[in-house]
Amino acid sequence: MDTNFSDDFLVKGKFSIAKTSTEYKGKLTKEEGEELLIQEKEKLRELQEKLYADGSQSLLVILQAMDAAGKDSLIEHVFGGVNPQGCNVTSFKAPSTKEYSHDFLWRHYLALPQKGMIGIFNRSHYESVLVCKVHPEYNLSEKTWNSVKDFDTQFWENRYESIRNFEKHLSQNGTTIVKIFLNVSKKEQKQRFLDRINEQEKNWKFSLGDLPERALFDEYMKAYETAINETSKEYAPWYVLPADDKWFARVAAIQIIIDTLEKMNLKYPQLSKQDRQDLQKAKEQLENE
């Protein structure tokens, strides 16, 4: 393979969304990619089992993207082979009244993976600096602020700082973080919306509310660019994947996740001398029944 996905799509230095391709232009074919995904899923399953057995660390995978970018299908195709006992998916919708009665990070703390687990956030705490930046009036539901005028430059700087501190704290306490932005073009999003309308079995996926948000596509891109630049750190890196070709985004994502797990230096528990002796006695007892 001619591409190291973990390295090539890692955000390094100043990130510009306008200079980042939404299309894969490498040498890997779709057929090769789909075959590779099958192979890599087995590797991911083995690493997830080792993570579970090790029990000292957890992995948090954060997926962010515009509507129709392929988050749901990526989760299905990448994580479809892992043991469901060791993997949790949380899809964050608009906050509830109870969630609004706490700080904006509270509900995300509740969903964090425990040690030995993989946690997947389908959307995340980043919605507070994405959709809430494009629609600042949403922040008023927190009941802490009096007016949209309160959401000035300092307000957003504080939000980014809170996110950085949150993620740094997690990384210092056994949670490895991988953040993936599926970068889909406005043109491809249009085609996927049309497919949802034209194909009856996909009608349920389309919402009329998607169109007003699509009209704000450029504003969302600015919000994503700023958020990624403010929060891509060594302890919580961002990877920006070209997502116009779903098959490729899945292959790139699974390699990034596998590489991350391999760097965690996971180990199966080692039995003590006494435990091995007890195990041998148990074996002899069973064989002599």
Residue frames relative to the residue before (quaternion, step in Angstrom):
aa qw qx qy qz dx dy dz
M 1.0000 0.0000 0.0000 0.0000 0.00 0.00 0.00
D 0.3647 -0.7783 0.4769 0.1838 3.58 -0.85 0.96
T 0.7190 0.4115 -0.2388 0.5067 3.59 1.25 -0.02
N 0.2099 -0.7171 0.6490 0.1429 3.53 -1.06 0.85
F 0.2933 -0.8165 0.4671 0.1707 3.54 0.02 1.31
S 0.6326 0.5482 -0.3396 0.4288 3.59 0.98 -0.80
D 0.7182 0.4246 -0.2491 0.4918 3.57 1.02 -0.74
D 0.7056 0.5067 -0.2820 0.4073 3.57 0.83 -0.98
F 0.7738 0.3420 -0.1887 0.4987 3.60 1.06 -0.65
L 0.4357 0.6705 -0.4665 0.3782 3.57 1.29 0.25
V 0.4087 -0.6966 0.5295 0.2595 3.58 -0.90 0.91
K 0.0152 0.7837 -0.6176 0.0643 3.53 -0.74 1.16
G 0.8257 0.1003 -0.0876 0.5481 3.57 -0.73 0.96
K 0.7942 -0.2892 0.2302 0.4823 3.54 -1.23 -0.55
F 0.2187 -0.7951 0.5587 0.0883 3.55 -0.75 1.11
S 0.0693 -0.7780 0.6240 0.0202 3.56 -0.96 0.95
I 0.3531 -0.7620 0.5017 0.2074 3.56 -0.53 1.13
A 0.6137 0.5649 -0.3468 0.4291 3.58 1.11 -0.62
K 0.7179 0.4286 -0.2368 0.4948 3.57 1.17 -0.60
T 0.6072 0.5582 -0.3381 0.4532 3.56 1.30 0.08
S 0.3962 -0.7480 0.4869 0.2154 3.58 -0.70 1.09
T 0.3251 -0.7244 0.5741 0.2001 3.53 -1.15 0.67
E 0.6813 0.4530 -0.2653 0.5101 3.57 1.32 -0.14
Y 0.4004 -0.6803 0.5545 0.2636 3.54 -1.14 0.68
K 0.0706 -0.8233 0.5632 -0.0045 3.57 -0.76 1.06
G 0.4080 0.7208 -0.4653 0.3122 3.58 1.17 0.56
K 0.6756 -0.5244 0.3627 0.3701 3.54 -1.31 -0.23
L 0.5177 0.6444 -0.4158 0.3792 3.58 1.25 -0.23
T 0.3024 -0.7560 0.5517 0.1805 3.60 -0.82 0.98
K 0.6643 -0.4975 0.3689 0.4185 3.56 -1.26 0.33
E 0.6511 0.5180 -0.3149 0.4567 3.57 0.96 -0.86
E 0.6542 0.4962 -0.3071 0.4812 3.58 0.96 -0.86
G 0.6508 0.5323 -0.3134 0.4415 3.55 0.98 -0.84
E 0.6718 0.4931 -0.3012 0.4634 3.57 0.94 -0.87
E 0.6382 0.5036 -0.3233 0.4843 3.59 1.07 -0.67
L 0.6392 0.5243 -0.3185 0.4638 3.56 1.02 -0.81
L 0.6215 0.5501 -0.3435 0.4396 3.57 1.00 -0.79
I 0.6282 0.5334 -0.3319 0.4590 3.59 0.98 -0.82
Q 0.6694 0.4988 -0.2921 0.4667 3.57 0.93 -0.92
E 0.6963 0.4898 -0.2758 0.4463 3.57 0.89 -0.95
K 0.5846 0.5811 -0.3751 0.4241 3.60 1.13 -0.56
E 0.6290 0.5178 -0.3343 0.4737 3.57 1.06 -0.66
K 0.6395 0.5152 -0.3174 0.4741 3.57 1.02 -0.80
L 0.6467 0.5132 -0.3154 0.4679 3.58 1.00 -0.83
R 0.6233 0.5409 -0.3401 0.4508 3.58 1.00 -0.77
E 0.6685 0.4994 -0.2987 0.4631 3.58 0.94 -0.89
L 0.6695 0.4901 -0.3016 0.4697 3.59 0.98 -0.81
Q 0.6284 0.5260 -0.3382 0.4626 3.56 1.04 -0.72
E 0.6245 0.5260 -0.3311 0.4730 3.59 1.06 -0.72
K 0.6552 0.4982 -0.3122 0.4744 3.58 1.00 -0.82
L 0.6123 0.5420 -0.3430 0.4623 3.60 1.04 -0.77
Y 0.6645 0.5104 -0.2916 0.4613 3.56 0.94 -0.94
A 0.6834 0.4833 -0.2820 0.4689 3.57 0.95 -0.93
D 0.6235 0.5515 -0.3317 0.4439 3.58 1.03 -0.82
G 0.1147 -0.8798 0.4532 0.0856 3.55 1.01 -0.92
S 0.6161 0.5719 -0.3509 0.4126 3.60 1.21 0.20
Q 0.7715 0.2511 -0.1264 0.5708 3.59 1.27 -0.29
S 0.1722 -0.7522 0.6191 0.1458 3.53 -1.34 0.18
L 0.2875 -0.7362 0.5882 0.1716 3.54 -1.29 0.39
L 0.1073 -0.7770 0.6189 0.0410 3.55 -0.90 0.99
V 0.1000 -0.7833 0.6133 0.0184 3.56 -0.68 1.17
I 0.1266 -0.7987 0.5875 0.0298 3.56 -0.64 1.17
L 0.1000 -0.7947 0.5984 0.0194 3.57 -0.77 1.10
Q 0.0288 0.7809 -0.6216 0.0547 3.54 -0.82 1.06
A 0.2043 0.7700 -0.5831 0.1592 3.56 -1.06 0.73
M 0.5691 -0.5368 0.4828 0.3935 3.51 -1.34 0.15
D 0.6743 -0.4657 0.3687 0.4388 3.58 -1.28 0.24
A 0.8378 0.1925 -0.1865 0.4756 3.55 -1.14 0.86
A 0.4285 0.7136 -0.4604 0.3085 3.59 1.19 0.34
G 0.5935 -0.6201 0.3467 0.3781 3.61 1.22 -0.27
K 0.2778 0.7857 -0.5164 0.1971 3.62 1.14 0.45
D 0.6883 0.4956 -0.2964 0.4390 3.59 0.77 -1.03
S 0.7006 0.4589 -0.2838 0.4669 3.59 0.83 -0.93
L 0.5951 0.5476 -0.3722 0.4554 3.60 1.11 -0.57
I 0.6373 0.5174 -0.3287 0.4669 3.59 0.93 -0.84
E 0.6608 0.5191 -0.3033 0.4493 3.57 0.93 -0.91
H 0.7509 0.4187 -0.2258 0.4580 3.59 0.79 -1.01
V 0.6945 0.4637 -0.2877 0.4689 3.60 1.01 -0.68
F 0.8034 0.2969 -0.1365 0.4978 3.59 0.84 -0.97
G 0.3831 0.7681 -0.4528 0.2413 3.59 1.26 0.07
G 0.7360 0.4416 -0.2435 0.4517 3.60 1.13 -0.51
V 0.5571 0.6199 -0.4046 0.3764 3.60 1.19 -0.10
N 0.5994 -0.5509 0.4357 0.3840 3.55 -1.28 0.39
P 0.4195 -0.7399 0.4585 0.2576 3.63 -0.54 1.10
Q 0.5761 0.5887 -0.3859 0.4154 3.61 1.19 -0.36
G 0.7493 0.3862 -0.2102 0.4951 3.57 1.21 -0.44
C 0.7228 0.3816 -0.2127 0.5354 3.56 1.28 0.22
N 0.0534 -0.7955 0.6036 0.0054 3.58 -0.89 0.97
V 0.1662 -0.7650 0.6160 0.0870 3.56 -1.02 0.88
T 0.0468 -0.7826 0.6206 0.0132 3.56 -0.90 0.98
S 0.1449 -0.7774 0.6090 0.0610 3.56 -0.73 1.11
F 0.2130 -0.8098 0.5392 0.0900 3.56 -0.54 1.19
K 0.1528 -0.7663 0.6223 0.0456 3.52 -0.75 1.18
A 0.7421 -0.3124 0.2752 0.5253 3.59 -1.23 -0.38
P 0.5471 -0.6417 0.4188 0.3369 3.62 -0.91 0.85
S 0.4539 -0.6571 0.5344 0.2768 3.53 -1.22 0.65
T 0.6953 -0.4388 0.3470 0.4512 3.56 -1.30 0.12
K 0.6455 0.5195 -0.3163 0.4620 3.57 0.99 -0.85
E 0.6735 0.4968 -0.2990 0.4585 3.57 0.93 -0.88
Y 0.6395 0.5172 -0.3232 0.4682 3.58 1.06 -0.70
S 0.6271 0.5476 -0.3445 0.4338 3.60 1.18 -0.42
H 0.6761 0.3899 -0.2844 0.5567 3.58 1.35 0.04
D 0.6597 -0.4717 0.3720 0.4516 3.57 -1.28 -0.01
F 0.6818 -0.5607 0.2952 0.3656 3.56 -1.18 0.57
L 0.6668 0.4946 -0.3072 0.4652 3.60 1.21 -0.31
W 0.4665 0.7397 -0.4198 0.2429 3.58 1.19 -0.50
R 0.7178 0.4577 -0.2794 0.4441 3.60 0.70 -1.02
H 0.6322 0.5306 -0.3337 0.4554 3.57 1.17 -0.49
Y 0.5676 0.5594 -0.3728 0.4753 3.58 1.15 -0.55
L 0.6669 0.5307 -0.3038 0.4259 3.58 0.89 -0.94
A 0.7323 0.4370 -0.2268 0.4705 3.59 1.11 -0.65
L 0.4250 0.7310 -0.4586 0.2733 3.60 1.23 -0.03
P 0.5060 -0.6560 0.4608 0.3181 3.60 -1.05 0.71
Q 0.4106 -0.6779 0.5461 0.2713 3.55 -1.04 0.76
K 0.6872 -0.4819 0.3305 0.4317 3.57 -1.23 0.34
G 0.7467 0.3363 -0.2942 0.4927 3.52 -0.95 0.99
M 0.7032 0.4718 -0.2415 0.4739 3.57 1.29 -0.24
I 0.3168 -0.6611 0.6343 0.2453 3.51 -1.41 0.31
G 0.0973 -0.7790 0.6178 0.0448 3.55 -0.86 0.99
I 0.1335 -0.7842 0.6037 0.0530 3.57 -0.93 0.91
F 0.1557 -0.7686 0.6161 0.0736 3.55 -0.77 1.08
N 0.1566 -0.7554 0.6332 0.0624 3.56 -0.64 1.20
R 0.7129 -0.0723 -0.0903 0.6917 3.48 0.20 1.51
S 0.0934 -0.8266 0.5538 -0.0364 3.57 -1.12 0.50
H 0.7750 -0.2831 0.2659 0.4986 3.53 -1.28 -0.53
Y 0.5538 0.6203 -0.3937 0.3918 3.60 1.22 -0.29
E 0.5032 0.6403 -0.4378 0.3810 3.59 1.17 -0.28
S 0.6204 0.5676 -0.3360 0.4242 3.58 1.18 -0.55
V 0.7437 0.2855 -0.2165 0.5643 3.59 1.27 -0.22
L 0.6216 0.4852 -0.3517 0.5045 3.57 1.26 0.41
V 0.7879 0.2580 -0.1589 0.5361 3.59 0.15 -1.23
C 0.6830 0.4815 -0.2963 0.4626 3.59 1.03 -0.71
K 0.6144 0.5012 -0.3642 0.4886 3.57 1.24 -0.19
V 0.6485 0.4827 -0.3076 0.5018 3.57 1.09 -0.69
H 0.7636 0.1826 -0.0995 0.6113 3.58 1.16 -0.70
P 0.1189 -0.8511 0.5055 0.0775 3.64 0.46 1.10
E 0.5593 0.6142 -0.3995 0.3878 3.60 1.12 -0.47
Y 0.5439 0.6232 -0.4042 0.3904 3.61 1.17 -0.46
N 0.6085 0.5863 -0.3508 0.4036 3.58 1.09 -0.67
L 0.5632 0.6215 -0.3870 0.3830 3.58 1.15 -0.49
S 0.5622 0.6093 -0.3813 0.4090 3.59 1.22 -0.43
E 0.5682 0.5891 -0.3864 0.4251 3.59 1.22 -0.28
K 0.3336 -0.7952 0.4446 0.2422 3.59 1.35 -0.27
T 0.5207 0.6207 -0.4191 0.4097 3.57 1.24 0.34
W 0.7475 0.3890 -0.1763 0.5088 3.53 1.16 -0.69
N 0.4238 -0.7404 0.4762 0.2133 3.55 -1.07 0.75
S 0.8162 0.0332 0.0532 0.5744 3.54 1.07 -0.75
V 0.6219 -0.5250 0.4240 0.3972 3.56 -1.24 0.42
K 0.5667 0.6067 -0.3787 0.4091 3.58 1.18 -0.49
D 0.5745 0.6000 -0.3758 0.4108 3.59 1.23 -0.40
F 0.6637 0.5202 -0.3018 0.4447 3.58 1.18 -0.50
D 0.1426 0.8121 -0.5389 0.1724 3.50 0.53 1.28
T 0.7777 -0.3328 0.2386 0.4769 3.59 -1.28 -0.13
Q 0.6568 0.5183 -0.3144 0.4485 3.58 0.95 -0.85
F 0.5996 0.5650 -0.3538 0.4428 3.58 1.05 -0.74
W 0.7104 0.4482 -0.2680 0.4718 3.59 0.82 -0.98
E 0.6075 0.5385 -0.3561 0.4627 3.59 1.04 -0.64
N 0.6375 0.5202 -0.3209 0.4692 3.56 1.05 -0.75
R 0.6358 0.5282 -0.3299 0.4559 3.58 1.03 -0.79
Y 0.6607 0.4932 -0.3126 0.4716 3.59 0.89 -0.88
E 0.6417 0.5182 -0.3249 0.4628 3.56 1.00 -0.80
S 0.6306 0.5292 -0.3322 0.4603 3.60 0.98 -0.77
I 0.6600 0.5018 -0.3026 0.4701 3.57 0.97 -0.86
R 0.6468 0.5108 -0.3241 0.4644 3.58 0.93 -0.84
N 0.6712 0.4958 -0.2990 0.4629 3.57 0.91 -0.89
F 0.6135 0.5532 -0.3239 0.4612 3.57 1.04 -0.84
E 0.7257 0.4394 -0.2477 0.4680 3.56 0.77 -1.03
K 0.6220 0.5245 -0.3455 0.4676 3.59 1.05 -0.67
H 0.6295 0.5320 -0.3292 0.4608 3.56 0.99 -0.82
L 0.6535 0.5103 -0.3172 0.4603 3.58 0.91 -0.86
S 0.6785 0.5043 -0.2950 0.4453 3.56 0.88 -0.95
Q 0.6711 0.4926 -0.2909 0.4716 3.58 1.12 -0.64
N 0.7477 0.3646 -0.1966 0.5189 3.55 1.28 -0.24
G 0.7785 -0.4419 0.1759 0.4096 3.54 0.98 0.93
T 0.6382 0.4973 -0.3497 0.4724 3.60 1.22 0.13
T 0.2121 -0.7568 0.6079 0.1129 3.55 -0.75 1.09
I 0.2009 -0.8110 0.5461 0.0603 3.57 -0.85 1.03
V 0.0308 -0.7516 0.6589 0.0073 3.54 -1.07 0.91
K 0.0884 -0.8028 0.5893 0.0186 3.58 -0.71 1.07
I 0.0700 -0.8150 0.5748 -0.0239 3.56 -0.70 1.17
F 0.1238 -0.7582 0.6376 0.0567 3.53 -0.90 1.02
L 0.2446 -0.7570 0.5919 0.1299 3.55 -0.72 1.13
N 0.1860 -0.8338 0.5178 0.0446 3.52 -0.26 1.35
V 0.0281 0.8127 -0.5771 0.0758 3.56 -0.10 1.31
S 0.4629 -0.6852 0.4879 0.2795 3.58 -1.03 0.76
K 0.6161 -0.5405 0.4192 0.3906 3.55 -1.24 0.41
K 0.6190 0.5520 -0.3320 0.4492 3.58 1.09 -0.74
E 0.6873 0.4683 -0.2831 0.4776 3.59 0.89 -0.93
Q 0.6093 0.5436 -0.3578 0.4530 3.59 1.03 -0.71
K 0.6213 0.5457 -0.3330 0.4531 3.59 1.01 -0.84
Q 0.6740 0.4968 -0.3002 0.4569 3.58 0.89 -0.93
R 0.6662 0.4956 -0.3129 0.4612 3.59 0.96 -0.78
F 0.6087 0.5236 -0.3518 0.4811 3.59 1.09 -0.62
L 0.6542 0.5093 -0.3094 0.4658 3.59 0.95 -0.88
D 0.6241 0.5322 -0.3377 0.4617 3.58 1.03 -0.76
R 0.6513 0.5206 -0.3141 0.4540 3.57 1.00 -0.80
I 0.6687 0.4775 -0.2901 0.4906 3.57 1.12 -0.64
N 0.7276 0.4684 -0.2404 0.4397 3.58 0.92 -0.96
E 0.7275 0.3746 -0.2236 0.5295 3.58 1.13 -0.63
Q 0.4534 -0.7465 0.4147 0.2553 3.55 -0.37 1.29
E 0.6818 0.5006 -0.3029 0.4391 3.59 0.93 -0.84
K 0.6920 0.4403 -0.2760 0.5011 3.58 1.30 -0.19
N 0.3884 0.7591 -0.4605 0.2466 3.58 1.28 -0.08
W 0.6384 0.5648 -0.3284 0.4069 3.57 1.00 -0.82
K 0.6271 0.5624 -0.3299 0.4261 3.57 1.22 -0.48
F 0.6844 0.4934 -0.2878 0.4531 3.57 1.18 -0.48
S 0.0788 -0.7738 0.6280 0.0258 3.52 -1.06 0.89
L 0.5315 -0.6327 0.4557 0.3310 3.56 -0.99 0.81
G 0.5974 0.5819 -0.3494 0.4271 3.55 1.20 -0.50
D 0.5369 0.6281 -0.4074 0.3888 3.59 1.24 -0.26
L 0.6375 0.5767 -0.3342 0.3864 3.59 1.05 -0.70
P 0.6508 0.4849 -0.3454 0.4711 3.66 0.87 -0.75
E 0.6484 0.5061 -0.3242 0.4673 3.60 1.03 -0.72
R 0.6161 0.5462 -0.3419 0.4529 3.57 1.05 -0.72
A 0.6164 0.5569 -0.3385 0.4419 3.58 1.09 -0.72
L 0.7046 0.4226 -0.2456 0.5145 3.58 1.25 -0.43
F 0.2086 0.8378 -0.4857 0.1364 3.58 1.29 0.35
D 0.6897 0.4883 -0.2906 0.4488 3.59 0.82 -0.98
E 0.6373 0.5162 -0.3318 0.4661 3.58 1.04 -0.72
Y 0.6293 0.5206 -0.3321 0.4719 3.56 1.06 -0.73
M 0.6325 0.5344 -0.3411 0.4450 3.59 0.96 -0.78
K 0.6367 0.5120 -0.3272 0.4748 3.59 1.02 -0.75
A 0.6533 0.5125 -0.3120 0.4617 3.57 0.99 -0.84
Y 0.6442 0.5083 -0.3192 0.4741 3.59 1.00 -0.80
E 0.6505 0.5265 -0.3266 0.4393 3.58 0.86 -0.92
T 0.6770 0.4843 -0.2965 0.4682 3.58 0.88 -0.91
A 0.6658 0.5137 -0.3089 0.4443 3.59 0.87 -0.95
I 0.6614 0.4989 -0.3086 0.4674 3.58 0.93 -0.85
N 0.6660 0.4963 -0.3077 0.4642 3.59 0.92 -0.84
E 0.6904 0.4936 -0.2787 0.4495 3.58 1.01 -0.79
T 0.8266 0.2879 -0.0912 0.4749 3.59 1.03 -0.72
S 0.5105 0.6091 -0.4622 0.3935 3.63 1.14 0.18
K 0.0967 0.8013 -0.5715 0.1481 3.53 -0.31 1.33
E 0.6690 -0.4962 0.3585 0.4216 3.56 -1.23 0.37
Y 0.7043 0.4544 -0.2665 0.4759 3.59 1.01 -0.74
A 0.7850 0.1073 -0.0684 0.6063 3.60 1.26 -0.24
P 0.0161 -0.8659 0.4999 -0.0093 3.60 0.53 1.18
W 0.3330 -0.6913 0.6025 0.2194 3.51 -1.32 0.50
Y 0.1062 -0.7367 0.6636 0.0749 3.53 -1.20 0.74
V 0.1642 -0.7845 0.5935 0.0729 3.58 -0.79 1.03
L 0.1060 -0.8361 0.5382 0.0032 3.56 -0.38 1.28
P 0.4497 -0.6417 0.5357 0.3146 3.60 -0.98 0.77
A 0.1095 -0.8598 0.4987 -0.0041 3.58 -0.56 1.16
D 0.3873 0.7140 -0.5018 0.2974 3.60 1.17 0.29
D 0.7155 0.2921 -0.2008 0.6021 3.57 1.24 -0.51
K 0.3517 -0.7813 0.4719 0.2077 3.57 -0.22 1.27
W 0.6271 0.5625 -0.3484 0.4110 3.58 0.95 -0.86
F 0.6835 0.4876 -0.2989 0.4535 3.55 0.98 -0.81
A 0.6202 0.5460 -0.3477 0.4431 3.58 0.97 -0.82
R 0.6457 0.5217 -0.3202 0.4564 3.59 1.03 -0.77
V 0.6595 0.5027 -0.3102 0.4650 3.59 0.91 -0.89
A 0.6662 0.4990 -0.3053 0.4626 3.58 0.90 -0.92
A 0.6600 0.5217 -0.3100 0.4429 3.58 0.93 -0.90
I 0.6894 0.4791 -0.3095 0.4465 3.59 0.84 -0.89
Q 0.6300 0.5168 -0.3529 0.4599 3.60 1.04 -0.64
I 0.6329 0.5304 -0.3267 0.4598 3.59 0.99 -0.82
I 0.6733 0.4899 -0.2936 0.4696 3.58 0.93 -0.89
I 0.6426 0.5101 -0.3191 0.4743 3.59 0.98 -0.81
D 0.6495 0.5147 -0.3203 0.4589 3.59 0.89 -0.89
T 0.6470 0.5261 -0.3143 0.4537 3.56 1.00 -0.84
L 0.6668 0.4968 -0.2988 0.4684 3.58 0.91 -0.90
E 0.6450 0.5285 -0.3240 0.4469 3.58 0.98 -0.78
K 0.6701 0.4967 -0.2937 0.4670 3.58 1.09 -0.69
M 0.5788 0.6101 -0.3687 0.3958 3.60 1.24 -0.24
N 0.3411 -0.7815 0.4721 0.2238 3.59 1.31 -0.01
L 0.1427 0.8237 -0.5295 0.1440 3.54 0.86 1.02
K 0.0868 -0.8006 0.5925 0.0226 3.57 -1.10 0.71
Y 0.4454 -0.6302 0.5545 0.3115 3.53 -1.17 0.61
P 0.5771 -0.6010 0.4115 0.3693 3.62 -0.99 0.70
Q 0.2868 -0.7466 0.5784 0.1608 3.56 -1.04 0.82
L 0.3794 -0.7352 0.5163 0.2212 3.57 -0.82 1.00
S 0.4747 -0.6439 0.5185 0.3020 3.54 -1.14 0.66
K 0.6895 -0.4593 0.3488 0.4381 3.56 -1.27 0.23
Q 0.6622 0.5038 -0.3052 0.4633 3.57 0.95 -0.88
D 0.6408 0.5238 -0.3235 0.4585 3.59 1.01 -0.83
R 0.6493 0.5102 -0.3210 0.4637 3.61 1.00 -0.78
Q 0.6366 0.5177 -0.3258 0.4697 3.56 1.05 -0.75
D 0.6504 0.5073 -0.3102 0.4726 3.58 1.01 -0.83
L 0.6272 0.5403 -0.3272 0.4557 3.54 1.08 -0.76
Q 0.6478 0.5181 -0.3090 0.4652 3.56 0.99 -0.83
K 0.6377 0.5198 -0.3199 0.4700 3.57 1.03 -0.80
A 0.6411 0.5200 -0.3210 0.4642 3.57 1.00 -0.82
K 0.6300 0.5344 -0.3248 0.4605 3.56 1.03 -0.81
E 0.6694 0.4981 -0.3000 0.4624 3.56 0.90 -0.96
Q 0.6372 0.5377 -0.3244 0.4467 3.58 1.01 -0.83
L 0.6701 0.4956 -0.2929 0.4687 3.55 0.95 -0.90
E 0.6809 0.4991 -0.2940 0.4481 3.58 0.93 -0.88
N 0.7044 0.4623 -0.2572 0.4732 3.60 1.17 -0.59
E 0.4239 0.7057 -0.4748 0.3111 3.60 1.21 0.09
